Structure formats: C-alpha cells, structure tokens
Amino acid sequence: QVQVVESGGGLVQPGGSLKLSCAFSGTTFSIYRMGWYRQPPGQQRLLVADINSSDYISYADSVKGRFTISRDKDKNTMFLQMNNLKPEDTAVYYCHADAIQSKYWGQGTQGTVSS
C-alpha cells in the first residue's frame, strides 16, 4: 500500500504563485510514475504533469512554461511549483502514484486563483 498526502493549496491572485507538495509513504519502492492532476469545478479530472522512474517529465499544454514538477527521491516527496497563475487554473489538485500493485490518489487540495 502507498499513502499519498497533498498540501500547499490556497487562494492567490492572478499572476501569483503556489507550491504544492505531496508526501508518499508505505511501499514507495513500488512506484514507477507519479504526477499531478486537477479537476476544475464541474469538469473532469485531467493530467497536469507527471514524472516517471527514469525522470522523464511531461506537462499539459495549458501549463507548459508556468508549472514545474519536481521530486526529492530521498524524502519520497513530489512538488508542483505553479507560477503566473490564471483564474482558469482554479481546481482541486490531486497527487497520484502508479505503483506495481495499484494506483493511488491523495485527498486533493484546493487551489483558487481570484482577484
């Protein structure tokens, strides 16, 4: 089993920044891919960015150049630095892990961009 806990959401003005963190625990050695998803109000959950065990990174077109995914392997932690935020970035952000035995989700953290 893998436990996934996000933190770092909040309210920010357009053009501002937020940094999300995700802590993994349990059988973390089984994780081969991790990423961030988001679900805007009334919409489906979509991939924002992910990183695999070879450190290959991909981003959704809507966040390229503004968001940066990173991780600390020693601390089993993943981050999402979000800059130049726009109102359309408002969503619940979820941390996700693909592991050998299953897929795991965090509880989500709200990020709101509003003036």
Backbone bond lengths (Angstrom), bond angles and torsions (degrees), N, CA, C in turn:
res aa  C-N    CA-C-N  psi(-1)  N-CA   C-N-CA  omega(-1)  CA-C   N-CA-C  phi
1 Q - - - 1.451 - - 1.524 110.42 -
2 V 1.315 114.93 145.79 1.465 121.86 176.07 1.520 108.08 -122.59
3 Q 1.315 116.50 131.68 1.452 121.51 174.93 1.535 108.34 -101.54
4 V 1.327 114.88 140.90 1.463 121.24 -174.71 1.521 108.78 -131.31
5 V 1.327 117.21 123.96 1.461 121.19 -178.34 1.522 110.05 -133.42
6 E 1.338 115.55 120.20 1.466 120.49 177.74 1.520 110.90 -94.18
7 S 1.320 114.94 160.07 1.462 121.51 172.29 1.519 108.65 -157.85
8 G 1.322 116.28 163.03 1.458 120.08 172.04 1.507 116.68 108.81
9 G 1.323 118.91 -0.41 1.456 118.98 177.58 1.522 111.47 -70.06
10 G 1.327 115.16 176.20 1.450 119.42 177.99 1.506 111.71 164.21
11 L 1.338 115.24 -165.84 1.454 122.93 -179.78 1.523 108.76 -108.27
12 V 1.323 116.02 131.65 1.458 120.89 -179.74 1.520 109.22 -142.59
13 Q 1.309 116.62 152.50 1.459 120.90 177.97 1.525 110.58 -80.41
14 P 1.322 117.17 156.79 1.474 119.73 175.82 1.523 110.89 -53.92
15 G 1.331 114.95 137.15 1.460 120.44 -176.34 1.512 113.78 90.07
16 G 1.306 116.98 -10.01 1.458 121.60 -179.64 1.511 113.50 -83.19
17 S 1.333 115.20 -173.67 1.457 121.71 -176.43 1.520 111.27 -131.72
18 L 1.314 114.30 152.39 1.460 122.58 171.53 1.522 107.34 -140.37
19 K 1.320 115.27 149.70 1.462 119.76 174.04 1.518 108.53 -125.55
20 L 1.328 114.77 122.30 1.453 121.35 177.57 1.518 109.95 -98.42
21 S 1.317 115.02 147.33 1.457 121.14 176.74 1.515 109.18 -125.66
22 C 1.316 115.28 151.02 1.454 120.87 177.88 1.523 108.01 -139.09
23 A 1.309 115.99 124.15 1.466 121.52 179.40 1.520 109.66 -106.85
24 F 1.316 115.33 129.68 1.458 122.37 176.93 1.525 109.16 -106.13
25 S 1.329 115.77 142.83 1.459 120.66 175.01 1.519 108.69 -145.36
26 G 1.302 116.04 169.61 1.458 120.82 -176.98 1.522 110.50 93.84
27 T 1.311 116.99 -137.56 1.465 121.32 -177.24 1.523 111.17 -84.49
28 T 1.317 115.76 63.03 1.465 121.49 -174.45 1.528 112.40 -66.60
29 F 1.334 117.53 -19.85 1.461 120.29 179.89 1.530 111.41 -64.79
30 S 1.332 116.64 -18.76 1.464 121.32 -177.49 1.533 113.48 -86.44
31 I 1.329 117.03 -6.11 1.467 120.86 -178.65 1.516 109.74 -77.05
32 Y 1.350 117.15 129.52 1.451 120.48 177.53 1.535 112.30 -117.28
33 R 1.329 116.15 -8.28 1.460 120.13 176.83 1.517 107.93 -155.71
34 M 1.317 117.19 142.34 1.448 121.12 175.84 1.515 108.85 -140.21
35 G 1.328 115.43 153.76 1.453 117.06 -177.34 1.511 113.72 -165.80
36 W 1.320 114.18 176.44 1.456 122.57 176.90 1.525 109.19 -116.02
37 Y 1.317 114.91 135.27 1.451 122.96 174.34 1.528 107.33 -121.46
38 R 1.327 115.53 163.13 1.451 118.68 174.14 1.527 110.28 -143.71
39 Q 1.320 113.96 152.65 1.462 120.62 -179.53 1.518 108.65 -132.62
40 P 1.335 116.89 102.20 1.472 119.72 175.75 1.525 110.44 -68.48
41 P 1.307 118.04 161.75 1.472 120.57 -179.69 1.527 111.75 -56.50
42 G 1.314 116.43 127.70 1.461 121.85 177.23 1.515 115.69 73.00
43 Q 1.330 117.18 9.62 1.461 119.95 -177.80 1.532 110.38 -122.62
44 Q 1.315 115.80 172.43 1.461 119.72 -179.18 1.519 110.72 -82.53
45 R 1.302 114.85 161.97 1.456 121.74 178.69 1.538 108.58 -79.81
46 L 1.321 115.99 129.79 1.462 121.28 -177.25 1.524 111.26 -130.29
47 L 1.321 115.29 153.79 1.459 121.40 179.03 1.527 110.37 -69.69
48 V 1.333 115.63 135.63 1.462 122.15 174.84 1.526 109.92 -101.26
49 A 1.326 115.85 -51.02 1.465 121.05 -178.78 1.519 108.42 -161.85
50 D 1.327 115.97 150.55 1.450 118.54 175.37 1.519 110.53 -147.22
51 I 1.332 114.33 164.12 1.458 122.09 -179.55 1.524 107.33 -142.52
52 N 1.331 116.23 136.40 1.460 117.27 -179.01 1.525 111.15 -107.06
53 S 1.317 115.74 -175.71 1.458 120.72 -174.26 1.517 112.81 -66.52
54 S 1.331 117.36 -17.15 1.469 121.52 175.78 1.522 111.64 -94.25
55 D 1.324 115.97 8.73 1.467 122.58 -179.09 1.521 113.12 67.34
56 Y 1.320 116.17 21.80 1.461 119.41 173.38 1.521 107.80 -77.70
57 I 1.329 116.54 129.96 1.460 122.31 -175.65 1.527 110.33 -116.45
58 S 1.318 115.77 142.08 1.455 120.43 172.83 1.521 109.38 -136.36
59 Y 1.330 115.30 152.68 1.458 122.32 -179.33 1.529 110.43 -130.66
60 A 1.318 115.51 150.53 1.455 120.20 168.27 1.528 107.99 -67.36
61 D 1.324 116.47 145.83 1.468 120.03 -178.60 1.527 111.84 -57.03
62 S 1.309 116.78 -33.76 1.462 121.14 -174.94 1.531 113.47 -68.37
63 V 1.337 117.76 -15.74 1.464 120.03 -176.89 1.523 112.92 -118.35
64 K 1.306 118.10 -3.37 1.474 120.68 -179.17 1.527 110.61 -58.32
65 G 1.328 114.82 134.10 1.455 120.47 -179.74 1.518 114.01 85.60
66 R 1.332 117.34 -10.65 1.464 121.05 179.95 1.531 112.65 -116.56
67 F 1.317 116.59 -35.41 1.465 121.76 -177.48 1.531 109.59 -108.05
68 T 1.322 115.29 147.67 1.455 121.27 176.58 1.523 109.73 -134.53
69 I 1.323 115.31 124.09 1.461 120.91 175.95 1.527 108.46 -96.27
70 S 1.317 116.40 142.17 1.462 120.89 178.05 1.519 108.58 -153.23
71 R 1.316 115.09 169.85 1.456 118.20 177.76 1.516 110.61 -150.93
72 D 1.324 113.95 156.90 1.459 122.83 173.75 1.520 106.07 -114.39
73 K 1.321 116.37 103.09 1.463 120.15 -174.70 1.519 111.45 -63.82
74 D 1.315 117.08 -37.84 1.469 120.36 -177.44 1.522 111.97 -65.60
75 K 1.339 116.73 -31.46 1.460 121.07 -177.34 1.520 112.54 -102.82
76 N 1.343 116.62 4.50 1.478 120.70 179.89 1.526 111.00 51.09
77 T 1.301 115.27 48.17 1.460 121.45 -177.30 1.521 109.99 -130.10
78 M 1.310 115.57 143.76 1.451 122.17 177.93 1.527 108.73 -125.27
79 F 1.331 115.73 150.49 1.452 120.32 -176.50 1.535 110.59 -131.00
80 L 1.322 114.73 157.19 1.455 120.91 170.54 1.524 107.35 -135.83
81 Q 1.325 115.46 108.00 1.458 121.00 176.12 1.516 107.67 -89.31
82 M 1.320 116.25 121.30 1.451 121.70 -176.74 1.523 109.21 -116.56
83 N 1.324 116.19 115.59 1.460 122.32 -179.23 1.520 110.97 -115.54
84 N 1.324 115.83 163.28 1.459 121.82 178.76 1.529 110.66 48.62
85 L 1.297 115.74 50.89 1.463 120.62 -174.80 1.516 111.97 -68.49
86 K 1.321 114.67 145.99 1.461 123.01 -179.03 1.529 109.21 -119.29
87 P 1.328 117.60 157.64 1.471 118.82 178.25 1.526 112.89 -55.14
88 E 1.325 116.80 -33.02 1.468 119.70 -179.70 1.529 113.52 -71.81
89 D 1.330 117.62 -5.38 1.453 121.36 173.73 1.530 111.90 -83.74
90 T 1.323 116.08 -6.18 1.464 120.05 178.23 1.522 110.37 -61.20
91 A 1.330 115.97 125.67 1.462 120.89 -175.72 1.526 109.39 -175.38
92 V 1.315 114.19 168.90 1.463 119.76 164.90 1.522 106.38 -88.82
93 Y 1.301 116.48 126.17 1.457 122.50 -177.80 1.532 109.12 -101.14
94 Y 1.337 114.42 130.66 1.455 120.92 -177.01 1.530 110.48 -118.90
95 C 1.296 114.33 138.00 1.455 121.51 172.41 1.526 108.07 -91.28
96 H 1.313 116.03 142.98 1.465 120.73 -174.63 1.516 110.02 -138.70
97 A 1.314 115.54 144.71 1.457 120.76 175.44 1.520 109.62 -133.69
98 D 1.318 116.04 130.63 1.458 122.28 169.55 1.522 107.40 -96.25
99 A 1.325 115.98 118.25 1.457 120.52 178.71 1.526 109.32 -119.67
100 I 1.293 115.81 165.98 1.462 121.24 -176.90 1.530 110.89 -55.97
101 Q 1.312 117.16 -39.97 1.449 121.19 -173.56 1.523 114.09 -90.79
102 S 1.312 118.81 -22.43 1.461 121.14 -175.05 1.525 110.75 -173.51
103 K 1.323 114.16 179.94 1.460 121.61 173.77 1.527 107.98 -111.37
104 Y 1.333 115.64 145.68 1.460 119.64 -175.44 1.530 110.62 -131.95
105 W 1.328 114.23 144.42 1.470 121.58 179.51 1.521 110.10 -126.10
106 G 1.322 114.66 146.85 1.443 119.68 169.22 1.524 110.13 -82.59
107 Q 1.320 115.04 -179.99 1.468 120.30 -175.48 1.516 112.09 -82.67
108 G 1.328 116.94 -13.49 1.454 121.44 179.26 1.519 112.58 94.84
109 T 1.318 115.24 149.19 1.453 121.21 176.23 1.527 108.69 -137.03
110 Q 1.315 116.45 135.01 1.458 120.93 -174.54 1.515 110.82 -81.05
111 G 1.315 115.47 130.93 1.463 121.72 171.44 1.520 108.42 -120.23
112 T 1.321 117.48 121.87 1.456 122.10 -177.10 1.520 109.94 -122.83
113 V 1.327 115.70 127.74 1.459 121.71 178.94 1.524 107.56 -114.03
114 S 1.311 116.09 111.50 1.457 120.52 -174.96 1.518 110.12 -158.43
115 S 1.322 115.51 146.62 1.457 120.13 176.09 1.529 110.62 -94.26
